[in-house]
């Protein structure tokens, strides 16, 4: 990078917050994923305010420098891997939190992690009832940029459902505010769908391709203190699938609901079963791990009783092993991410959503791919909203075996193609979802036009949004 540009960056944020040292660049060349080659950026900058981000983007846009926004770096699909000649803008110093108690909302800076926010809100007996599995390091803004799902999604949906508005710095340095706070006289965040089109939604899931999210305003809820943990067994996949649907239909307060196929559950418990204190058990073909929660004990007890009846009407039975869902829920701030690494293999992951009634189709396609390509892998997932189920299958490989790694890449693309045919949808528009999917042509053309309109020089995280 031109030394003159480095000097100008230092003038914006101070010399201590700009680095071109090789050890620093190496640290920012990777993310939490094991399946993407590291790329060293030319420099890393750590602005501390929205105004500094403005000035940095104006400078980058003027000089045509690719920009990679980054927060906690817990991305598992390479969204924050730099490009050659790029500038990484790390946002962790923008870490303010403002609570609007009467509006039941909170505004957080781009560097605020879910762990930080949960600790802050717990002092007010409040929470944002959503936890990605890397909450101790994942930032709210970063998670909004990928429209993530997690613990709590069974009841409250993906993170987008909790967002009131965003502060975004556009590629040319202009700052926009979406939602009710677009009115500077507003007392705080209280409505997302204000001033016409839902501009908030334009940036949710955009992977940093349209601009840099510097603040997020979210709904808060009264913190729950009454929980029930239980497991439910079924011999047919459709029974377990219908169980989840009927829980929703009856407004049962399920915060976490996951279906486990028997052999997948055995594999998962080999990793964390002892830690969670799960007793040995001859598990049925399909097990649902369920966490119910309520702010009222009487409501919880009613939900527990109704869940038992719904299970039995669907041909299942209450297993009664509570340690599994309790361990998952209590470990929610790190459980999903940690279980991705505890086995020690490298893997490629394929986030997507199915309907609950299509849960079995993902399992069928995954097993078919592993058999055809002679690979090992597994999958897990959880109910992720009003009528969706989030999946994250993993295919394993030896990183020292380049032929096997290429085989996994090929299998990964083929799995995406087949899942698309089952009706599955990605919540990250990763490039492998686009290969061979002809039905997406017009949609992607619109995304390209939006990208060009907002970022005509193509500096913002180039290529990460479906290759755009």
Secondary structure as the mmCIF struct_conf table of DSSP 4:
data_model
#
loop_
_struct_conf.conf_type_id
_struct_conf.id
_struct_conf.beg_label_comp_id
_struct_conf.beg_label_asym_id
_struct_conf.beg_label_seq_id
_struct_conf.end_label_comp_id
_struct_conf.end_label_asym_id
_struct_conf.end_label_seq_id
HELX_RH_AL_P HELX_RH_AL_P1 UNK A 3 UNK A 13
HELX_RH_3T_P HELX_RH_3T_P1 UNK A 15 UNK A 17
STRN STRN1 UNK A 18 UNK A 19
HELX_RH_AL_P HELX_RH_AL_P2 UNK A 22 UNK A 27
TURN_TY1_P TURN_TY1_P1 UNK A 28 UNK A 28
BEND BEND1 UNK A 29 UNK A 29
BEND BEND2 UNK A 32 UNK A 32
BEND BEND3 UNK A 34 UNK A 36
BEND BEND4 UNK A 42 UNK A 42
STRN STRN2 UNK A 43 UNK A 45
BEND BEND5 UNK A 49 UNK A 49
HELX_RH_AL_P HELX_RH_AL_P3 UNK A 50 UNK A 63
TURN_TY1_P TURN_TY1_P2 UNK A 64 UNK A 64
STRN STRN3 UNK A 67 UNK A 70
BEND BEND6 UNK A 71 UNK A 72
BEND BEND7 UNK A 76 UNK A 78
TURN_TY1_P TURN_TY1_P3 UNK A 79 UNK A 80
TURN_TY1_P TURN_TY1_P4 UNK A 84 UNK A 85
STRN STRN4 UNK A 87 UNK A 90
TURN_TY1_P TURN_TY1_P5 UNK A 92 UNK A 93
STRN STRN5 UNK A 97 UNK A 100
HELX_RH_3T_P HELX_RH_3T_P2 UNK A 101 UNK A 103
TURN_TY1_P TURN_TY1_P6 UNK A 104 UNK A 104
STRN STRN6 UNK A 105 UNK A 109
TURN_TY1_P TURN_TY1_P7 UNK A 110 UNK A 111
STRN STRN7 UNK A 113 UNK A 113
HELX_RH_AL_P HELX_RH_AL_P4 UNK A 114 UNK A 122
TURN_TY1_P TURN_TY1_P8 UNK A 123 UNK A 125
STRN STRN8 UNK A 126 UNK A 127
STRN STRN9 UNK A 131 UNK A 131
TURN_TY1_P TURN_TY1_P9 UNK A 133 UNK A 137
STRN STRN10 UNK A 139 UNK A 139
HELX_RH_AL_P HELX_RH_AL_P5 UNK A 140 UNK A 146
TURN_TY1_P TURN_TY1_P10 UNK A 147 UNK A 147
STRN STRN11 UNK A 151 UNK A 151
TURN_TY1_P TURN_TY1_P11 UNK A 152 UNK A 152
HELX_RH_AL_P HELX_RH_AL_P6 UNK A 153 UNK A 156
BEND BEND8 UNK A 158 UNK A 158
HELX_RH_3T_P HELX_RH_3T_P3 UNK A 159 UNK A 162
STRN STRN12 UNK A 163 UNK A 170
TURN_TY1_P TURN_TY1_P12 UNK A 171 UNK A 172
BEND BEND9 UNK A 173 UNK A 173
STRN STRN13 UNK A 175 UNK A 177
HELX_RH_3T_P HELX_RH_3T_P4 UNK A 179 UNK A 182
BEND BEND10 UNK A 183 UNK A 183
TURN_TY1_P TURN_TY1_P13 UNK A 184 UNK A 185
BEND BEND11 UNK A 186 UNK A 188
BEND BEND12 UNK A 192 UNK A 193
BEND BEND13 UNK A 195 UNK A 197
HELX_RH_AL_P HELX_RH_AL_P7 UNK A 199 UNK A 203
TURN_TY1_P TURN_TY1_P14 UNK A 204 UNK A 205
TURN_TY1_P TURN_TY1_P15 UNK A 207 UNK A 208
BEND BEND14 UNK A 209 UNK A 210
STRN STRN14 UNK A 211 UNK A 219
STRN STRN15 UNK A 221 UNK A 222
HELX_LH_PP_P HELX_LH_PP_P1 UNK A 223 UNK A 224
STRN STRN16 UNK A 226 UNK A 234
BEND BEND15 UNK A 235 UNK A 236
HELX_RH_AL_P HELX_RH_AL_P8 UNK A 237 UNK A 249
TURN_TY1_P TURN_TY1_P16 UNK A 250 UNK A 251
STRN STRN17 UNK A 254 UNK A 261
HELX_RH_AL_P HELX_RH_AL_P9 UNK A 262 UNK A 276
TURN_TY1_P TURN_TY1_P17 UNK A 277 UNK A 277
HELX_LH_PP_P HELX_LH_PP_P2 UNK A 278 UNK A 280
BEND BEND16 UNK A 285 UNK A 285
STRN STRN18 UNK A 286 UNK A 294
BEND BEND17 UNK A 295 UNK A 296
HELX_RH_AL_P HELX_RH_AL_P10 UNK A 297 UNK A 313
TURN_TY1_P TURN_TY1_P18 UNK A 314 UNK A 315
STRN STRN19 UNK A 317 UNK A 318
HELX_RH_AL_P HELX_RH_AL_P11 UNK A 323 UNK A 330
TURN_TY1_P TURN_TY1_P19 UNK A 331 UNK A 334
HELX_RH_AL_P HELX_RH_AL_P12 UNK A 335 UNK A 341
TURN_TY1_P TURN_TY1_P20 UNK A 342 UNK A 343
STRN STRN20 UNK A 346 UNK A 354
HELX_RH_3T_P HELX_RH_3T_P5 UNK A 356 UNK A 358
HELX_RH_AL_P HELX_RH_AL_P13 UNK A 359 UNK A 373
TURN_TY1_P TURN_TY1_P21 UNK A 374 UNK A 374
STRN STRN21 UNK A 377 UNK A 378
STRN STRN22 UNK A 381 UNK A 383
BEND BEND18 UNK A 385 UNK A 387
STRN STRN23 UNK A 389 UNK A 397
TURN_TY1_P TURN_TY1_P22 UNK A 399 UNK A 400
HELX_RH_AL_P HELX_RH_AL_P14 UNK A 402 UNK A 421
TURN_TY1_P TURN_TY1_P23 UNK A 422 UNK A 423
STRN STRN24 UNK A 425 UNK A 425
BEND BEND19 UNK A 427 UNK A 428
HELX_RH_3T_P HELX_RH_3T_P6 UNK A 431 UNK A 433
TURN_TY1_P TURN_TY1_P24 UNK A 434 UNK A 436
HELX_RH_3T_P HELX_RH_3T_P7 UNK A 438 UNK A 440
HELX_RH_AL_P HELX_RH_AL_P15 UNK A 441 UNK A 454
TURN_TY1_P TURN_TY1_P25 UNK A 456 UNK A 457
STRN STRN25 UNK A 460 UNK A 460
BEND BEND20 UNK A 461 UNK A 461
TURN_TY1_P TURN_TY1_P26 UNK A 462 UNK A 467
#
